[in-house]
Amino acid sequence: MSAMGFDLDVSVDRAWAEFQRRLGDHISIMVDGDVLAVESSTGDFDPADGAAPCVQFLVWDENTVRCEVPSNDFLHPRYRLEDADEQKLIGLGWNPPSENLDDPNNSPAFCVDKAQNWADQLAAMTVAAFRDVFGVQHPAFLSSDLTGNEQTPDFDPSVVESTELPTLDPTAAYMPNDIDHLKELVTLALLPMLGTLPERDSDGDIPIRVGSTVMFVGPLSESMDVQLFSPLVQDISNRTRAAEVIADLNRKWSRIKFVLIDDRLSVFLEVAGSPFVPKQLTDTCAALTSFLRTVDDEFAARVGGDLFFANKSGDSSSLQPDLTAEDLPPELETLLHLDLDVAEDLDAVADVCGRDRDLILQLLHISNEWQIQLRSQAVDAHSRGDAEEAAGYEDQVGGWELMVDRLRGALRLVVLPNSRTETPAKPQPEQMGLFADPLQQSLFDDPS
């Protein structure tokens, strides 16, 4: 138990328990044709390259629920399942993927069919998949998309908003139980500084954009300490000259460790993680941020290399392409100008895109780029203490999040054209609670 009167592990367990209860309730009220997708809210990757970890539910034949988890054929490479992960899913109750028509389950995804009165069990399986297989730390990191009948209410997987998460005492000392507990403490410590729930990359670090750089914050490998790390300059041609510059930097910024490895210059800082004091981390982030704001093209030239995060065009002013309204395809402009009610009609969104799967994927990629760029600018404004500017960026992020949700729904509608208008063929009698119709289309099937 912490000094401030709450136990972080207990808080997280309660959040998952509440999410499980609400998900079970929602599955039980879904009707024929409803498709609910619950997925991990991820960072900067192109959905055209694969899916984020997710669990999908399709209700058909009045009270049958098909529940699927994507296999490696559909997951983004970042989230590829190991053999042990696949065995966990099978142990939880999903049938393994198979396209053999002689198999009871011919789905290319992990799949199970249950009567709707098994909703609580499906919800429990879902929580176990997200926590134990995909490593999602909190329901606040999940998002959802519901298509089908307008009468079915939306499902919000976020049991709590980021502002409602436990607040750490900045000067209190917390003893983490393990690395995962330390990651939770780091996340909660950064909340007041970032103003938003931070996301983690595939290495478990939190990336924070600062000017022309990115600061990565996360537990140091094989220890209970926290490391702040940022790659600065690459392709350094004159190591002797670079060493002289680094010596000057070490004298001027004595708290920061500058390291030259091969042709790359990076910086490191460490913070004690056991005990963990939130203010030590945020103060160290502020110190490193002050330096990182000085890193630009002129800095890279002085070291004799190129900025690590310079984009392909050579413009280092943004980690993402410098998007402008002129970059928007006409279909995306049309969607932005539609009335809200119309824009939420997935048929209308699909029609604007000509029901062209490739075009929808292109618009989805652009929308994600806008969302990532604006979120980075919001974080940057927060770190500068400009709350008004940060709020403006966050409002825009919300608009693009809605656009991404609509395009994903339209994509699902185009790829699965029968999901809203037709129910699948009547299943064979249920045996052992599993569905055994080899002709049933998977939610992850690609009709093309």
C-alpha distance (Angstrom), angle and dihedral (degrees) to the residues before:
residue distance angle dihedral
M1 . . .
S2 3.78 . .
A3 3.77 126.9 .
M4 3.80 90.7 -105.8
G5 3.80 95.2 59.7
F6 3.79 106.2 -101.9
D7 3.79 136.2 91.1
L8 3.81 112.8 -135.8
D9 3.80 94.7 -151.0
V10 3.80 91.3 51.2
S11 3.81 90.2 48.0
V12 3.82 92.0 52.5
D13 3.82 92.3 45.4
R14 3.80 90.3 52.0
A15 3.80 91.2 49.9
W16 3.82 91.2 52.8
A17 3.80 91.3 46.0
E18 3.81 90.4 52.5
F19 3.82 90.9 46.5
Q20 3.82 90.2 50.8
R21 3.80 91.6 50.6
R22 3.80 93.3 48.6
L23 3.81 93.2 45.3
G24 3.81 91.4 51.1
D25 3.80 90.2 49.9
H26 3.80 91.3 49.2
I27 3.82 94.8 49.1
S28 3.79 88.9 51.7
I29 3.83 92.6 57.9
M30 3.82 97.6 44.4
V31 3.82 116.1 112.2
D32 3.79 136.7 -151.9
G33 3.80 112.4 -54.2
D34 3.81 96.0 19.7
V35 3.81 114.7 134.2
L36 3.80 117.8 -169.1
A37 3.80 119.9 -172.0
V38 3.81 118.7 -171.3
E39 3.79 113.4 -172.0
S40 3.75 142.6 170.8
S41 3.81 111.5 -95.0
T42 3.74 100.9 -123.8
G43 3.76 137.2 -175.8
D44 3.78 135.4 -121.2
F45 3.80 109.1 -17.5
D46 3.77 131.0 117.4
P47 3.83 110.9 -107.5
A48 3.80 87.6 -151.6
D49 3.82 86.4 72.0
G50 3.79 93.4 57.2
A51 3.78 145.5 -52.8
A52 3.77 130.9 -71.8
P53 3.82 117.5 -119.4
C54 3.78 106.3 -73.1
V55 3.79 146.6 153.1
Q56 3.81 119.8 -141.7
F57 3.80 131.0 -161.0
L58 3.81 127.2 -161.8
V59 3.81 120.5 -174.2
W60 3.82 116.3 -153.5
D61 3.80 141.6 149.9
E62 3.82 88.0 39.0
N63 3.81 98.6 -76.6
T64 3.81 109.6 20.2
V65 3.82 119.9 109.3
R66 3.77 121.3 -159.9
C67 3.81 109.5 -158.7
E68 3.81 120.2 -168.5
V69 3.79 139.0 -179.8
P70 3.84 117.5 -164.0
S71 3.78 118.4 -110.1
N72 3.79 124.8 -141.8
D73 3.81 88.4 -84.1
F74 3.81 87.2 72.2
L75 3.80 106.3 24.4
H76 3.78 121.3 96.7
P77 3.85 109.4 -104.5
R78 3.81 88.5 -112.7
Y79 3.82 89.4 67.0
R80 3.78 99.7 39.5
L81 3.81 113.2 155.3
E82 3.79 119.4 -121.2
D83 3.80 120.4 -142.3
A84 3.81 90.0 -100.4
D85 3.82 90.4 53.0
E86 3.79 91.5 51.7
Q87 3.79 90.6 50.3
K88 3.81 89.5 51.5
L89 3.81 90.7 54.9
I90 3.79 90.6 49.3
G91 3.80 90.1 47.4
L92 3.81 89.8 52.1
G93 3.80 90.7 57.1
W94 3.80 109.0 -88.8
N95 3.79 120.2 127.6
P96 3.81 113.8 -123.8
P97 3.83 118.6 -105.2
S98 3.78 116.9 -88.2
E99 3.79 137.3 160.8
N100 3.81 93.1 -167.3
L101 3.80 107.2 119.0
D102 3.80 89.4 -149.3
D103 3.81 90.3 62.9
P104 3.82 119.0 93.4
N105 3.82 85.5 -127.7
N106 3.79 113.4 42.5
S107 3.80 94.1 171.3
P108 3.83 119.9 123.9
A109 3.83 86.3 -142.0
F110 3.80 130.8 65.5
C111 3.78 99.9 -88.7
V112 3.79 143.7 -179.5
D113 3.80 133.4 169.7
K114 3.80 121.8 -150.0
A115 3.76 137.1 170.5
Q116 3.79 110.8 -99.4
N117 3.80 91.4 -109.5
W118 3.82 86.0 69.6
A119 3.82 89.1 67.8
D120 3.80 93.7 117.6
Q121 3.80 91.5 54.3
L122 3.82 91.7 49.0
A123 3.80 89.2 50.4
A124 3.82 91.0 51.3
M125 3.82 90.6 49.1
T126 3.80 89.2 50.2
V127 3.80 93.9 52.7
A128 3.81 90.9 48.4
A129 3.82 90.6 50.1
F130 3.80 94.0 51.5
R131 3.82 95.6 42.2
D132 3.81 103.8 35.2
V133 3.81 103.0 27.6
F134 3.81 105.9 29.7
G135 3.82 97.4 27.2
V136 3.82 97.2 -129.6
Q137 3.79 105.2 170.0
H138 3.81 102.7 -157.0
P139 3.83 138.5 6.2
A140 3.81 87.1 -115.8
F141 3.83 85.9 74.9
L142 3.83 91.4 62.0
S143 3.79 131.2 88.8
S144 3.79 131.7 -174.3
D145 3.78 142.4 -151.1
L146 3.81 123.8 -160.1
T147 3.80 124.3 -167.5
G148 3.77 130.3 172.3
N149 3.77 125.9 56.5
E150 3.79 120.3 30.5
Q151 3.80 90.7 -143.2
T152 3.81 92.9 63.9
P153 3.83 109.7 92.2
D154 3.79 120.4 -124.5
F155 3.78 119.6 -100.4
D156 3.81 118.8 -131.9
P157 3.82 109.0 -162.6
S158 3.81 92.5 -167.8
V159 3.77 103.5 98.5
V160 3.79 89.2 -174.3
E161 3.76 134.9 18.8
S162 3.79 118.1 -121.9
T163 3.80 89.7 -104.4
E164 3.81 89.2 58.1
L165 3.81 95.5 53.5
P166 3.81 117.4 109.4
T167 3.80 112.6 -74.7
L168 3.78 117.5 -134.1
D169 3.79 121.3 -138.6
P170 3.85 101.0 -115.9
T171 3.81 93.5 -140.4
A172 3.82 99.3 37.3
A173 3.81 121.1 106.4
Y174 3.82 116.4 -126.6
M175 3.81 124.7 -166.3
P176 3.83 108.8 -145.1
N177 3.79 116.0 -143.5
D178 3.80 94.0 -147.6
I179 3.83 142.6 -24.8
D180 3.81 93.1 -72.3
H181 3.80 90.3 52.6
L182 3.81 89.6 49.4
K183 3.81 90.0 51.9
E184 3.81 89.4 54.0
L185 3.80 91.0 50.5
V186 3.82 91.1 49.7
T187 3.82 90.2 50.6
L188 3.80 93.2 50.9
A189 3.81 92.2 44.4
L190 3.82 91.7 55.2
L191 3.82 95.5 47.1
P192 3.84 96.4 86.7
M193 3.82 91.3 46.6
L194 3.80 96.9 47.2
G195 3.80 98.7 34.7
T196 3.80 90.4 -142.6
L197 3.78 138.6 67.1
P198 3.84 104.5 -87.3
E199 3.78 122.0 -132.1
R200 3.79 126.5 -138.1
D201 3.78 128.5 -131.8
S202 3.81 125.6 -133.1
D203 3.83 90.3 -83.3
G204 3.80 92.3 55.9
D205 3.82 94.0 -107.8
I206 3.81 126.6 128.9
P207 3.83 110.3 -124.3
I208 3.81 115.2 -148.3
R209 3.78 119.8 -174.0
V210 3.80 115.6 -134.1
G211 3.80 115.1 178.4
S212 3.81 108.2 -63.9
T213 3.79 93.6 -10.7
V214 3.78 142.1 62.8
M215 3.80 123.8 -130.7
F216 3.81 114.4 -152.0
V217 3.82 117.2 -154.5
G218 3.79 122.8 -169.3
P219 3.81 147.0 112.1
L220 3.79 114.3 -55.6
S221 3.80 112.1 -112.7
E222 3.81 114.5 -91.5
S223 3.79 93.6 0.6
M224 3.79 141.4 79.4
D225 3.81 93.5 -120.1
V226 3.80 128.4 103.3
Q227 3.79 121.5 -121.8
L228 3.79 128.9 -156.5
F229 3.79 110.1 -158.0
S230 3.79 135.3 174.4
P231 3.82 129.5 174.9
L232 3.81 107.1 -142.4
V233 3.80 115.8 172.7
Q234 3.79 133.3 14.0
D235 3.81 137.5 -176.5
I236 3.82 91.9 41.8
S237 3.80 107.4 -177.5
N238 3.82 101.5 -172.7
R239 3.81 111.1 47.6
T240 3.81 92.6 177.2
R241 3.80 92.1 56.8
A242 3.81 90.4 42.8
A243 3.82 90.9 52.9
E244 3.81 90.2 54.8
V245 3.80 91.6 51.2
I246 3.81 91.0 46.6
A247 3.82 90.8 52.5
D248 3.80 89.0 55.4
L249 3.80 91.0 47.5
N250 3.81 92.1 51.0
R251 3.80 90.2 54.0
K252 3.81 94.0 47.1
W253 3.83 97.0 41.9
S254 3.78 100.2 34.8
R255 3.84 96.0 170.1
I256 3.80 93.0 56.6
K257 3.79 124.2 79.1
F258 3.83 112.9 -140.7
V259 3.80 114.1 -160.9
L260 3.82 128.4 -170.1
I261 3.80 112.0 -159.6
D262 3.81 116.3 175.8
D263 3.82 103.2 -49.5
R264 3.81 97.7 -21.2
L265 3.81 132.3 92.5
S266 3.82 118.3 -155.5
V267 3.80 136.7 166.9
F268 3.80 129.8 -137.2
L269 3.78 137.7 -170.4
E270 3.78 128.4 176.2
V271 3.80 132.3 -152.6
A272 3.80 125.6 -166.4
G273 3.79 110.8 -104.8
S274 3.79 101.0 -173.4
P275 2.93 103.6 79.3
F276 3.79 95.0 18.7
V277 3.82 118.3 -153.2
P278 3.84 112.7 -171.1
K279 3.82 94.7 -150.5
Q280 3.80 91.5 56.3
L281 3.81 89.0 57.6
T282 3.82 96.5 45.4
D283 3.83 92.2 45.3
T284 3.80 89.9 50.8
C285 3.81 90.5 48.1
A286 3.80 89.1 52.3
A287 3.81 91.6 50.0
L288 3.80 93.1 50.4
T289 3.81 91.3 43.3
S290 3.82 90.2 56.3
F291 3.78 89.4 58.1
L292 3.82 96.5 40.6
R293 3.82 89.8 57.8
T294 3.82 87.7 65.7
V295 3.82 92.5 57.4
D296 3.80 111.6 102.3
D297 3.80 140.4 127.9
E298 3.80 90.9 -69.6
F299 3.81 90.0 54.0
A300 3.81 91.0 50.3
A301 3.81 91.0 49.3
R302 3.81 90.5 51.1
V303 3.81 89.6 54.6
G304 3.79 90.5 44.4
G305 3.80 101.9 -115.1
D306 3.79 146.2 73.6
L307 3.79 129.5 -79.7
F308 3.79 109.7 -93.9
F309 3.81 93.9 -133.3
A310 3.82 98.1 41.8
N311 3.80 108.5 134.6
K312 3.78 124.9 -122.7
S313 3.78 93.8 -91.1
G314 3.79 89.5 56.9
D315 3.78 93.4 -113.0
S316 3.78 107.8 131.4
S317 3.77 96.0 -176.7
S318 3.79 91.6 99.4
L319 3.77 136.1 26.9
Q320 3.78 88.1 -143.3
P321 3.81 126.2 46.0
D322 3.81 110.7 -74.8
L323 3.79 94.6 -105.4
T324 3.78 120.1 -160.0
A325 3.79 133.7 177.7
E326 3.82 88.1 -102.3
D327 3.81 88.3 65.7
L328 3.79 93.1 62.5
P329 3.81 117.2 108.7
P330 3.82 112.2 -126.7
E331 3.81 91.6 -110.5
L332 3.80 91.0 57.5
E333 3.82 91.1 46.9
T334 3.80 88.7 52.4
L335 3.80 91.9 51.7
L336 3.80 90.9 49.0
H337 3.81 91.1 54.4
L338 3.80 97.0 45.8
D339 3.77 118.3 107.2
L340 3.81 111.8 -97.0
D341 3.82 94.6 -111.6
V342 3.80 91.5 51.1
A343 3.79 93.3 43.9
E344 3.80 89.5 55.4
D345 3.81 90.8 56.3
L346 3.80 102.1 97.5
D347 3.80 91.6 -158.7
A348 3.81 89.3 57.6
V349 3.80 91.4 48.1
A350 3.81 90.8 49.3
D351 3.82 91.2 47.5
V352 3.82 92.6 51.2
C353 3.81 86.9 54.4
G354 3.80 91.6 48.5
R355 3.81 87.7 -116.3
D356 3.79 84.8 -81.7
R357 3.80 109.4 155.1
D358 3.82 94.2 -158.7
L359 3.80 92.4 49.7
I360 3.81 91.7 49.3
L361 3.81 89.1 51.2
Q362 3.82 89.8 50.3
L363 3.82 92.0 50.4
L364 3.80 89.8 45.7
H365 3.81 90.1 54.0
I366 3.82 92.0 49.4
S367 3.80 91.8 47.5
N368 3.79 90.5 51.0
E369 3.82 90.0 50.4
W370 3.81 90.7 53.1
Q371 3.80 91.0 47.3
I372 3.82 92.4 50.0
Q373 3.81 93.8 46.0
L374 3.80 93.9 48.6
R375 3.80 92.9 45.0
S376 3.80 89.5 52.4
Q377 3.80 90.3 50.3
A378 3.82 90.0 49.5
V379 3.80 91.5 52.1
D380 3.81 89.8 46.7
A381 3.82 90.8 51.7
H382 3.81 91.3 48.2
S383 3.81 91.0 52.1
R384 3.84 88.5 52.7
G385 3.80 90.2 51.3
D386 3.83 93.6 -115.4
A387 3.80 99.3 137.2
E388 3.82 94.4 170.2
E389 3.80 94.0 54.6
A390 3.81 90.7 44.0
A391 3.81 90.9 52.3
G392 3.81 90.0 52.3
Y393 3.79 91.3 53.4
E394 3.81 91.7 45.5
D395 3.82 90.7 53.6
Q396 3.80 88.8 54.4
V397 3.80 90.7 46.9
G398 3.81 88.4 56.1
G399 3.81 90.7 54.4
W400 3.78 92.9 51.1
E401 3.81 91.2 45.9
L402 3.81 87.3 58.1
M403 3.81 89.8 48.8
V404 3.80 91.1 51.6
D405 3.82 90.5 49.8
R406 3.81 91.8 50.3
L407 3.78 93.5 47.7
R408 3.79 91.4 48.2
G409 3.78 89.1 51.1
A410 3.81 90.9 48.5
L411 3.80 90.3 48.2
R412 3.77 90.6 52.0
L413 3.81 89.6 47.8
V414 3.82 91.8 51.9
V415 3.80 94.9 44.0
L416 3.81 92.7 43.7
P417 3.82 102.0 33.5
N418 3.81 93.9 167.5
S419 3.78 97.2 52.5
R420 3.82 94.2 93.7
T421 3.78 103.8 31.6
E422 3.77 107.8 33.7
T423 3.77 134.0 41.0
P424 3.80 119.7 -139.8
A425 3.77 122.5 -102.8
K426 3.79 114.9 -71.7
P427 3.80 109.5 -84.7
Q428 3.75 126.6 -119.2
P429 3.81 113.8 -101.3
E430 3.76 110.0 -68.7
Q431 3.79 114.2 -102.4
M432 3.81 122.0 -170.1
G433 3.80 86.2 -10.8
L434 3.83 91.9 -67.2
F435 3.80 130.5 119.2
A436 3.80 118.2 -126.0
D437 3.82 110.4 -175.1
P438 3.84 106.9 128.6
L439 3.81 91.6 -165.0
Q440 3.80 96.1 58.3
Q441 3.81 112.9 116.9
S442 3.78 117.4 -123.6
L443 3.80 122.4 -127.0
F444 3.79 84.9 -123.4
D445 3.80 96.3 48.4
D446 3.80 115.9 122.2
P447 3.83 107.9 -141.6
S448 3.80 90.0 -159.0
